[in-house]
């Protein structure tokens, strides 16, 4: 499915993706700060470092094009900060699940959307965002906790289902708005739907891998 015509301008894409990765880093940093032991802290710090590396790679792309990263990220601060606050969860395990599911879903989405970027930047951004996120430690901690606490598993399953809806709204905001009065809105939505179907399928696989029902 070709969604190149639905991709935003390069600076819009880079600004939103860069601030999204910074938010992922901040969420993981909170998980590090509240982790139960030093071994878990070390593993999570590696995942946080990889999110920060992706952020730095994106702001390098912004600077390469002659723009200031803070200026390009500024329009997304309020909405993405509100999103991160809404999806932080009420405990450490919900925060871990948010980092894993939200981070994975948004990386998948921005990689997919990068198909519509110019050839001098799109493949480079896709490779950057596709790098290993170091989430094995999140999966291990979540699987262990779920195996030991059936009630927690039920709670996290509900939390994961809520996360997908909130995250898809962020993904939708990355694409140009459609105007239902111009006759093109339905066409655009029909092209967006298969992309979201792909994202939901990947989300479901992550949930299944944790033993949770999506």
C-alpha positions in Angstrom: 0.0 0.0 0.0 1.6 3.3 -1.2 1.0 6.0 1.4 3.7 8.4 0.1 1.1 11.1 -0.7 -0.1 10.9 2.9 3.4 11.6 4.4 3.8 15.1 6.0 6.5 17.5 5.1 10.0 16.4 6.0 10.5 18.9 8.8 7.1 18.0 10.3 8.0 14.3 10.2 11.4 14.8 11.7 10.2 17.1 14.4 7.4 14.8 15.5 9.5 11.6 15.3 12.4 13.2 17.1 10.2 14.4 20.0 8.5 11.0 20.1 11.9 9.3 20.6 12.8 11.8 23.3 9.5 11.0 25.0 10.3 7.3 24.8 13.7 8.0 26.4 12.2 9.9 29.2 9.6 7.2 29.9 12.4 4.6 30.0 14.4 6.8 32.3 11.5 6.9 34.7 11.4 3.1 34.5 15.1 3.0 35.3 14.7 5.3 38.3 11.9 3.1 39.8 13.3 -0.4 38.9 13.5 -2.9 41.7 17.2 -3.8 41.5 20.5 -2.8 39.9 20.4 -5.6 37.2 17.1 -4.4 35.9 18.3 -0.8 36.0 21.3 -1.7 33.9 19.2 -3.4 31.3 16.6 -0.7 31.1 19.3 2.0 30.9 20.6 0.3 27.7 17.1 0.5 26.2 16.8 4.2 27.2 20.2 4.8 25.6 19.0 3.3 22.3 15.9 5.6 22.3 18.1 8.6 22.9 20.4 7.5 20.1 17.5 7.4 17.7 16.5 10.9 18.9 20.0 12.2 18.3 20.0 10.6 14.8 16.8 12.4 13.9 18.0 15.8 15.2 21.1 15.3 13.2 18.9 15.0 10.1 17.1 18.2 11.1 20.4 20.1 11.4 21.6 18.6 8.1 18.7 20.3 6.4 19.7 23.6 8.0 17.0 23.8 10.7 17.0 24.0 14.5 15.8 20.9 16.3 14.1 22.7 19.2 12.1 24.8 16.7 11.0 21.8 14.7 10.0 19.8 17.8 8.2 22.6 19.6 4.8 22.2 17.8 4.5 18.7 19.2 5.5 19.3 22.8 2.1 19.9 24.3 0.3 17.0 22.6 3.0 14.4 23.0 3.7 15.4 26.6 -0.1 15.0 27.3 0.0 11.6 25.5 3.0 10.4 27.6 1.3 11.5 30.8 -1.9 9.7 29.8 -0.1 6.5 28.9 2.4 6.4 31.8 0.3 4.0 33.8 -0.3 3.8 37.6 2.6 1.4 38.4 6.0 0.3 37.2 4.7 -2.7 35.2 2.1 -0.5 33.3 5.0 1.9 32.6 7.1 -0.9 31.2 4.3 -2.1 29.0 3.7 1.4 27.7 7.4 1.8 26.8 7.3 -1.5 25.0 4.0 -1.2 23.1 4.0 2.5 22.5 7.6 2.6 21.5 7.2 -0.3 19.1 4.0 0.9 17.5 5.3 4.4 16.9 8.6 3.2 15.5 6.7 0.8 13.2 4.5 3.7 12.1 7.2 6.3 11.4 9.2 3.6 9.5 6.2 3.0 7.4 5.5 6.7 6.9 9.2 7.3 5.9 8.4 5.6 2.6 6.9 9.0 1.6 10.0 11.0 2.4 12.5 12.1 -0.3 14.9 9.4 -1.3 17.9 11.3 0.1 16.5 10.9 3.7 13.7 8.3 3.8 15.8 5.1 3.7 18.3 6.6 6.2 15.5 7.4 8.7 13.9 4.0 8.2 17.2 2.3 9.0 17.7 4.5 12.1 14.3 3.8 13.5 14.5 0.1 12.7 17.6 -0.4 14.8 17.3 -2.8 17.8 15.5 -1.0 20.6 16.9 -3.2 23.3 13.5 -4.1 24.6 14.4 -7.7 25.6 14.7 -6.7 29.2 11.2 -5.2 29.2 9.8 -8.4 27.7 11.6 -10.5 30.3 10.5 -8.4 33.3 6.9 -8.3 32.1 6.7 -12.0 31.2 8.1 -13.0 34.6 5.7 -10.7 36.5 2.7 -12.0 34.5 3.6 -15.6 35.0 3.8 -15.0 38.8 0.6 -12.9 39.1 -2.5 -13.8 37.1 -4.3 -10.7 38.3 -1.5 -8.5 37.0 -1.8 -10.2 33.7 -5.4 -9.3 33.4 -4.7 -5.7 34.4 -1.9 -5.4 31.8 -4.1 -6.9 29.1 -6.7 -4.2 29.6 -3.9 -1.6 29.7 -2.4 -2.8 26.5 -5.8 -2.6 24.7 -6.2 1.0 25.9 -2.7 1.9 24.7 -3.3 0.9 21.1 -6.2 3.4 20.7 -4.3 6.3 22.2 -1.2 5.6 20.2 -3.0 5.3 16.9 -4.4 8.8 17.5 -0.8 10.1 17.7 0.0 8.2 14.5 -3.0 9.7 12.8 -1.9 13.2 13.8 1.3 12.7 11.9 -0.5 12.6 8.6 -2.2 15.6 6.9 -5.7 16.3 7.9 -8.4 15.2 5.4 -11.2 17.6 4.6 -14.5 15.8 4.2 -15.9 18.6 2.0 -13.3 18.2 -0.8 -14.2 14.7 -1.8 -10.8 13.2 -1.0 -11.3 12.4 2.7 -12.8 9.0 2.0 -10.0 8.1 -0.5 -7.3 9.1 2.0 -9.0 7.2 4.9 -9.2 4.0 2.7 -5.5 4.2 2.1 -4.7 4.8 5.8 -6.8 1.9 7.0 -4.5 -0.9 5.7 -1.5 0.8 7.4 -3.3 0.9 10.7 -4.3 -2.8 10.2 -0.6 -3.6 9.9 0.2 -1.6 13.0 -2.5 -3.3 15.0 -1.3 -6.7 13.8 2.2 -6.0 15.1 0.8 -4.7 18.4 -1.2 -8.0 18.7 2.0 -10.0 18.1 3.7 -8.1 20.9 0.8 -8.7 23.3 0.7 -12.4 22.3 4.4 -12.6 23.0 3.8 -11.5 26.6 0.9 -13.9 27.0 -1.6 -11.1 26.9 -4.8 -11.0 24.9 -4.9 -8.0 22.6 
